[in-house]
Amino acid sequence: MFEVISLKNVKNYCIFSDRTGKHLRPIKELRAMAEKKDEAPETLAAHLQRFKAGPTAEGRVELAEDVSAVFNGGRLSNAERTIACEIFEAFARDVDTRVRRVLAEQLCNSPLLPAELARTLAEDVDSVACPILRYSQVLSDDDLIAIIAAASQDKMLAISRRSGVSAQVGDALLDKGSETVAASLMSNPKARLPTETMNKALDRHAESPAVHAALVERPRLPPAIVVRLVERVSEDLIDRLFARHGLPSQWRHDLCELVEGAAVTDLAENAEPVSNITALVDSLYRRGKLNGLTLLRALMMREDTFVFHALARLTSHSDKKVRDYLMHEGMLERRELYNATGLPAELFPAFNAAVSALRDDIHGEQAQTQAGYQRDIIARIVRGYPDLAPTNLDNVLAQLEHRLGRQRMHSQGGVRSVES
């Protein structure tokens, strides 16, 4: 709407009103805007004549761009938009992929794109579908979930990068998608990912550095996910995790110890298969966490399979040789095996006492309760370190750690843990 005004020292200007308010604009500029608006129906009519003339493939590509530009300009009436959409529907069935791809690229950001046409393009080949799947906001969650059920990895990647991914769509992507799709979803800061969805990503891709790194970089992480990441990721990523989320540095050591202790405790309580134990040993070794404290905790929990695998990993001996050294040989052979691990020499008395208690328990005629076994092993360890105050497992381990020093306690053959 135009309202001509007369102001002192202001000539050839008028008030222009639109949805955002009133603006003082030059009459010449507003006249050009009005003429351009009036041209839109005539331009569409010309494009319609070109369409009816049956253009070549190159001509159809150009026409798809031209009609899309008029459509996206927002100056068409409802009837004119209907005509444009009929042209689009014909182009969406075009035998030439280039025509369909140009159509998708031109219309993927349009809020006026009919949902049915968006679905048609989204179910096309990847080069046509991906722009729609990545950008179009006219697709519903139900549309996206239905497409994911039979989608290629490239289509799922496009969906994972949308501006706003619901928890339901995220779950569908994790159910059907690859590790790359999961990492892409986790790295999307606008994806709505509840704790359950993040847990699913970690369950399905437990050893994926890409998924771990993507989670570390998320704007916020629930405490449960922080704990799971500390259990899995490298020292460098733990550094990044604490820096990214502003966690106090003094929490680092306590959290790492809590996680590693819980992992060994879970083995004893849940009777994990050997494959899981091997995987845990390998994970701890790679991260420089297969240390004296972890080994002692496993011995105190009667987790002999973990101990045999851990010592085999540290010494490069076979599991059988490790078992023979611990269960059938004397203290000299046991010391030889221990020295090969690279663990601190000052810890050998505790290791020897714990192995002796485990061997007696395995070969004993009557099995002890877990509480009785731990009392026995703690009593044997204290005999080697008279200044320790025997209370419970965690307290004894903490006293040993304090006595030996963190750096020495966490050293392992060829690998050193990084202290906070």
Secondary structure per residue as TSV (DSSP state, phi and psi in degrees):
chain	resnum	aa	ss	phi	psi
A	1	M	-	360.0	138.8
A	2	F	E	-114.2	139.0
A	3	E	E	-133.9	106.0
A	4	V	E	-72.1	136.7
A	5	I	-	-129.1	161.7
A	6	S	-	-127.0	112.4
A	7	L	B	-121.2	145.6
A	8	K	T	-61.7	131.7
A	9	N	T	66.7	11.2
A	10	V	B	-126.0	114.2
A	11	K	-	-121.1	152.9
A	12	N	S	59.8	33.5
A	13	Y	E	-120.9	157.9
A	14	C	E	-148.8	166.5
A	15	I	E	-85.7	128.2
A	16	F	E	-111.4	123.9
A	17	S	E	-105.6	132.5
A	18	D	E	-139.9	-166.1
A	19	R	T	-66.5	-21.2
A	20	T	T	-93.2	-3.8
A	21	G	E	129.8	-159.0
A	22	K	E	-106.9	139.6
A	23	H	E	-135.1	140.3
A	24	L	E	-85.6	113.9
A	25	R	E	-131.5	151.2
A	26	P	E	-62.4	139.6
A	27	I	H	-60.2	-38.8
A	28	K	H	-60.1	-42.2
A	29	E	H	-66.6	-41.8
A	30	L	H	-69.3	-33.3
A	31	R	H	-63.7	-40.5
A	32	A	H	-64.7	-38.7
A	33	M	H	-62.3	-42.6
A	34	A	H	-65.6	-41.4
A	35	E	H	-64.4	-39.6
A	36	K	H	-64.4	-40.1
A	37	K	H	-62.1	-41.1
A	38	D	H	-68.4	-22.4
A	39	E	H	-75.3	-22.9
A	40	A	H	-56.0	-50.7
A	41	P	H	-61.2	-38.8
A	42	E	H	-65.0	-39.9
A	43	T	H	-62.8	-45.4
A	44	L	H	-61.0	-41.1
A	45	A	H	-61.0	-40.6
A	46	A	H	-64.5	-41.4
A	47	H	H	-63.8	-38.0
A	48	L	H	-62.8	-39.9
A	49	Q	H	-64.6	-39.8
A	50	R	H	-62.5	-40.0
A	51	F	H	-63.6	-44.4
A	52	K	H	-66.6	-23.6
A	53	A	T	-75.1	-6.6
A	54	G	-	69.6	67.3
A	55	P	-	-70.2	164.8
A	56	T	-	-70.3	175.7
A	57	A	H	-58.5	-45.0
A	58	E	H	-62.1	-39.6
A	59	G	H	-65.9	-35.6
A	60	R	H	-69.8	-36.6
A	61	V	H	-60.5	-46.8
A	62	E	H	-65.0	-40.3
A	63	L	H	-66.6	-38.4
A	64	A	H	-59.8	-41.0
A	65	E	H	-64.8	-43.7
A	66	D	H	-67.5	-45.9
A	67	V	H	-65.8	-38.3
A	68	S	H	-62.4	-39.4
A	69	A	H	-63.2	-42.7
A	70	V	H	-65.4	-42.7
A	71	F	H	-61.9	-45.6
A	72	N	H	-70.9	-18.4
A	73	G	T	-67.2	-18.1
A	74	G	T	71.9	20.5
A	75	R	-	-108.4	9.5
A	76	L	-	-91.1	148.9
A	77	S	-	-75.5	171.5
A	78	N	H	-58.7	-42.6
A	79	A	H	-64.2	-39.4
A	80	E	H	-69.8	-37.3
A	81	R	H	-62.9	-36.8
A	82	T	H	-61.4	-42.8
A	83	I	H	-62.4	-44.1
A	84	A	H	-61.2	-41.5
A	85	C	H	-66.2	-33.3
A	86	E	H	-64.4	-38.3
A	87	I	H	-64.8	-42.8
A	88	F	H	-60.4	-42.3
A	89	E	H	-62.2	-37.3
A	90	A	H	-67.0	-42.5
A	91	F	H	-66.6	-31.4
A	92	A	H	-66.4	-17.3
A	93	R	T	-104.7	7.7
A	94	D	-	-62.7	142.7
A	95	V	S	-72.1	-20.8
A	96	D	-	-90.2	118.0
A	97	T	H	-59.7	-31.6
A	98	R	H	-61.0	-37.9
A	99	V	H	-64.8	-46.1
A	100	R	H	-67.5	-37.3
A	101	R	H	-65.7	-44.9
A	102	V	H	-60.9	-40.9
A	103	L	H	-59.6	-46.4
A	104	A	H	-64.1	-42.3
A	105	E	H	-64.9	-35.6
A	106	Q	H	-78.0	-29.3
A	107	L	H	-104.5	-4.3
A	108	C	T	-63.1	-25.2
A	109	N	T	-99.9	3.9
A	110	S	-	-82.3	124.4
A	111	P	T	-73.8	-11.0
A	112	L	T	-92.7	-2.9
A	113	L	S	-64.1	124.7
A	114	P	-	-60.6	139.3
A	115	A	H	-60.0	-38.8
A	116	E	H	-63.5	-41.3
A	117	L	H	-67.0	-38.5
A	118	A	H	-61.5	-42.3
A	119	R	H	-64.4	-40.6
A	120	T	H	-59.4	-47.6
A	121	L	H	-67.3	-35.8
A	122	A	H	-69.2	-20.5
A	123	E	T	-97.5	4.7
A	124	D	S	-78.1	-172.9
A	125	V	-	-62.3	162.2
A	126	D	H	-55.6	-43.4
A	127	S	H	-63.9	-27.4
A	128	V	H	-85.8	-43.4
A	129	A	H	-74.0	-37.2
A	130	C	H	-59.9	-40.7
A	131	P	H	-60.8	-39.3
A	132	I	H	-66.6	-46.3
A	133	L	H	-65.2	-33.0
A	134	R	H	-77.0	-38.5
A	135	Y	H	-117.9	-28.1
A	136	S	-	-69.8	126.4
A	137	Q	S	-92.6	1.6
A	138	V	S	-86.3	-10.3
A	139	L	S	-79.4	132.8
A	140	S	-	-86.4	168.8
A	141	D	H	-59.1	-40.2
A	142	D	H	-61.7	-40.4
A	143	D	H	-59.3	-48.3
A	144	L	H	-64.8	-42.6
A	145	I	H	-64.8	-39.6
A	146	A	H	-64.4	-39.0
A	147	I	H	-68.7	-40.4
A	148	I	H	-59.2	-33.7
A	149	A	T	-56.3	-30.4
A	150	A	T	-127.5	21.5
A	151	A	-	-86.2	154.6
A	152	S	-	-76.0	168.6
A	153	Q	H	-64.0	-36.0
A	154	D	H	-64.2	-39.4
A	155	K	H	-65.4	-41.4
A	156	M	H	-66.5	-35.4
A	157	L	H	-61.4	-42.3
A	158	A	H	-60.9	-43.4
A	159	I	H	-65.1	-39.5
A	160	S	H	-63.7	-19.9
A	161	R	T	-98.7	5.7
A	162	R	S	-62.1	154.8
A	163	S	S	-80.5	89.0
A	164	G	S	103.4	100.8
A	165	V	B	-119.0	123.3
A	166	S	-	-73.8	164.4
A	167	A	H	-61.3	-37.2
A	168	Q	H	-66.3	-43.7
A	169	V	H	-66.5	-39.9
A	170	G	H	-59.7	-43.8
A	171	D	H	-61.2	-41.8
A	172	A	H	-62.9	-39.6
A	173	L	H	-64.1	-40.9
A	174	L	H	-68.4	-34.1
A	175	D	H	-67.1	-37.6
A	176	K	H	-107.0	-22.4
A	177	G	-	-88.1	168.6
A	178	S	-	-85.4	-179.9
A	179	E	H	-58.7	-38.7
A	180	T	H	-63.0	-41.2
A	181	V	H	-64.5	-43.7
A	182	A	H	-61.1	-44.3
A	183	A	H	-64.1	-39.3
A	184	S	H	-63.7	-43.1
A	185	L	H	-63.1	-46.4
A	186	M	H	-62.9	-29.0
A	187	S	T	-85.8	-3.4
A	188	N	-	-84.8	106.5
A	189	P	T	-66.5	-16.9
A	190	K	T	-96.4	1.6
A	191	A	B	-78.5	134.8
A	192	R	-	-87.4	104.8
A	193	L	-	-120.1	100.0
A	194	P	-	-68.9	169.7
A	195	T	H	-55.3	-39.4
A	196	E	H	-60.4	-38.9
A	197	T	H	-69.6	-41.2
A	198	M	H	-64.1	-39.5
A	199	N	H	-61.8	-40.2
A	200	K	H	-61.7	-41.9
A	201	A	H	-61.2	-41.8
A	202	L	H	-70.8	-34.7
A	203	D	H	-64.6	-43.8
A	204	R	H	-79.6	-26.2
A	205	H	T	-133.0	56.2
A	206	A	T	-61.1	-31.7
A	207	E	T	-107.4	20.0
A	208	S	-	-89.5	110.5
A	209	P	H	-60.4	-33.2
A	210	A	H	-66.2	-43.0
A	211	V	H	-67.0	-43.0
A	212	H	H	-58.6	-48.6
A	213	A	H	-63.0	-39.2
A	214	A	H	-64.8	-41.0
A	215	L	H	-65.5	-42.2
A	216	V	H	-56.5	-35.4
A	217	E	T	-85.9	-1.4
A	218	R	S	-64.4	152.0
A	219	P	S	-59.9	-38.2
A	220	R	-	-138.8	147.0
A	221	L	-	-133.5	133.3
A	222	P	-	-65.1	150.4
A	223	P	H	-54.0	-38.1
A	224	A	H	-61.7	-35.6
A	225	I	H	-74.2	-36.5
A	226	V	H	-58.0	-45.7
A	227	V	H	-62.1	-43.7
A	228	R	H	-64.6	-36.7
A	229	L	H	-68.1	-41.4
A	230	V	H	-58.5	-35.1
A	231	E	H	-66.5	-28.6
A	232	R	H	-107.6	-35.4
A	233	V	S	-86.9	168.4
A	234	S	-	-73.8	168.0
A	235	E	H	-60.5	-39.6
A	236	D	H	-61.0	-41.3
A	237	L	H	-71.5	-31.6
A	238	I	H	-63.9	-41.9
A	239	D	H	-56.4	-46.8
A	240	R	H	-66.0	-39.0
A	241	L	H	-59.3	-47.2
A	242	F	H	-69.0	-37.6
A	243	A	H	-70.6	-42.7
A	244	R	H	-64.7	-36.7
A	245	H	T	-107.9	11.3
A	246	G	T	62.2	35.1
A	247	L	-	-81.8	140.0
A	248	P	-	-60.0	135.3
A	249	S	T	-62.4	-29.0
A	250	Q	H	-69.0	-16.2
A	251	W	H	-74.9	-21.7
A	252	R	H	-58.9	-52.7
A	253	H	H	-62.5	-46.3
A	254	D	H	-62.3	-40.6
A	255	L	H	-67.8	-42.2
A	256	C	H	-62.2	-43.7
A	257	E	H	-64.7	-40.7
A	258	L	H	-60.3	-45.4
A	259	V	H	-65.4	-46.3
A	260	E	H	-66.7	-40.1
A	261	G	H	-63.5	-41.0
A	262	A	H	-63.8	-36.7
A	263	A	H	-63.1	-44.1
A	264	V	H	-69.1	-39.6
A	265	T	H	-61.3	-40.3
A	266	D	H	-60.5	-36.6
A	267	L	H	-60.3	-45.6
A	268	A	H	-67.6	-37.0
A	269	E	H	-80.9	-27.0
A	270	N	H	-110.5	4.4
A	271	A	T	49.5	57.4
A	272	E	-	-67.1	146.6
A	273	P	-	-66.4	160.3
A	274	V	H	-57.8	-37.1
A	275	S	H	-60.3	-38.0
A	276	N	H	-70.0	-37.7
A	277	I	H	-64.8	-43.8
A	278	T	H	-60.6	-42.2
A	279	A	H	-63.4	-40.6
A	280	L	H	-65.6	-43.4
A	281	V	H	-59.2	-47.1
A	282	D	H	-62.7	-40.5
A	283	S	H	-64.6	-45.2
A	284	L	H	-63.2	-39.5
A	285	Y	H	-65.5	-45.6
A	286	R	H	-59.7	-34.1
A	287	R	T	-93.2	8.8
A	288	G	T	69.9	26.1
A	289	K	-	-113.8	8.3
A	290	L	-	-87.3	78.3
A	291	N	-	-116.8	-177.7
A	292	G	H	-62.5	-39.1
A	293	L	H	-62.8	-44.8
A	294	T	H	-64.4	-41.6
A	295	L	H	-64.3	-43.0
A	296	L	H	-64.7	-40.2
A	297	R	H	-60.6	-43.1
A	298	A	H	-63.0	-41.2
A	299	L	H	-62.7	-40.7
A	300	M	H	-70.1	-22.3
A	301	M	T	-92.5	5.7
A	302	R	T	65.0	23.8
A	303	E	-	-88.8	71.3
A	304	D	H	-65.4	-35.5
A	305	T	H	-62.5	-42.2
A	306	F	H	-61.9	-43.7
A	307	V	H	-61.1	-45.5
A	308	F	H	-62.5	-44.7
A	309	H	H	-65.2	-40.4
A	310	A	H	-65.1	-45.6
A	311	L	H	-67.1	-36.0
A	312	A	H	-63.2	-39.8
A	313	R	H	-68.2	-38.5
A	314	L	H	-74.4	-30.8
A	315	T	H	-106.0	-11.3
A	316	S	-	67.5	16.3
A	317	H	-	-84.5	166.0
A	318	S	-	-76.3	159.1
A	319	D	H	-59.5	-38.5
A	320	K	H	-64.1	-43.7
A	321	K	H	-64.2	-41.2
A	322	V	H	-61.4	-45.7
A	323	R	H	-60.4	-43.5
A	324	D	H	-63.0	-42.8
A	325	Y	H	-62.0	-39.8
A	326	L	H	-80.8	-39.0
A	327	M	H	-94.1	-21.1
A	328	H	T	-128.1	-18.7
A	329	E	S	-96.0	172.7
A	330	G	-	-89.1	-170.2
A	331	M	H	-69.1	-32.0
A	332	L	H	-62.7	-45.2
A	333	E	H	-66.4	-36.1
A	334	R	H	-65.5	-40.4
A	335	R	H	-66.1	-39.4
A	336	E	H	-59.5	-44.2
A	337	L	H	-63.8	-44.1
A	338	Y	H	-63.7	-42.5
A	339	N	H	-60.4	-30.9
A	340	A	T	-70.5	-15.0
A	341	T	T	-78.1	-23.3
A	342	G	T	81.9	5.4
A	343	L	-	-74.4	158.5
A	344	P	-	-62.1	135.8
A	345	A	G	-61.6	-32.9
A	346	E	G	-63.2	-17.0
A	347	L	G	-89.9	-7.0
A	348	F	H	-60.6	-41.2
A	349	P	H	-55.8	-40.9
A	350	A	H	-66.9	-42.1
A	351	F	H	-62.0	-46.3
A	352	N	H	-63.2	-42.1
A	353	A	H	-64.5	-41.5
A	354	A	H	-68.4	-40.3
A	355	V	H	-65.5	-40.7
A	356	S	H	-60.7	-42.5
A	357	A	H	-65.1	-40.5
A	358	L	H	-65.4	-42.8
A	359	R	H	-64.5	-44.2
A	360	D	H	-62.8	-36.3
A	361	D	H	-67.6	-41.4
A	362	I	H	-67.7	-40.7
A	363	H	H	-91.5	-3.0
A	364	G	-	-69.3	153.0
A	365	E	S	-73.4	-30.6
A	366	Q	S	-126.4	123.1
A	367	A	-	-69.5	139.1
A	368	Q	-	-86.3	159.4
A	369	T	-	-70.8	163.4
A	370	Q	H	-61.3	-41.6
A	371	A	H	-63.4	-43.0
A	372	G	H	-64.6	-40.5
A	373	Y	H	-62.3	-43.4
A	374	Q	H	-67.8	-36.4
A	375	R	H	-62.6	-41.1
A	376	D	H	-63.4	-47.6
A	377	I	H	-67.6	-36.9
A	378	I	H	-66.0	-40.8
A	379	A	H	-61.6	-40.5
A	380	R	H	-66.7	-40.7
A	381	I	H	-65.1	-42.0
A	382	V	H	-62.9	-30.3
A	383	R	H	-63.3	-27.8
A	384	G	H	-87.0	-14.7
A	385	Y	-	-136.3	81.3
A	386	P	T	-59.0	-21.4
A	387	D	T	-83.6	-2.5
A	388	L	-	-76.9	144.4
A	389	A	-	-100.0	109.1
A	390	P	-	-73.5	116.4
A	391	T	-	-127.6	-76.9
A	392	N	-	-140.1	177.8
A	393	L	H	-55.4	-54.7
A	394	D	H	-63.1	-37.5
A	395	N	H	-67.5	-41.5
A	396	V	H	-63.9	-43.8
A	397	L	H	-62.6	-39.9
A	398	A	H	-64.6	-39.6
A	399	Q	H	-66.1	-39.9
A	400	L	H	-62.9	-42.4
A	401	E	H	-62.8	-44.3
A	402	H	H	-63.2	-39.5
A	403	R	H	-65.9	-44.5
A	404	L	H	-85.1	-20.3
A	405	G	-	91.3	140.9
A	406	R	H	-60.5	-45.7
A	407	Q	H	-63.6	-42.0
A	408	R	H	-70.9	-37.7
A	409	M	H	-64.6	-33.2
A	410	H	T	-95.4	4.0
A	411	S	E	-78.0	149.3
A	412	Q	E	-144.1	163.3
A	413	G	T	-54.0	113.0
A	414	G	T	78.1	-8.0
A	415	V	E	-134.6	134.8
A	416	R	E	-118.6	134.2
A	417	S	-	-76.9	154.7
A	418	V	-	-95.4	123.8
A	419	E	-	-87.8	150.9
A	420	S	-	-77.2	360.0
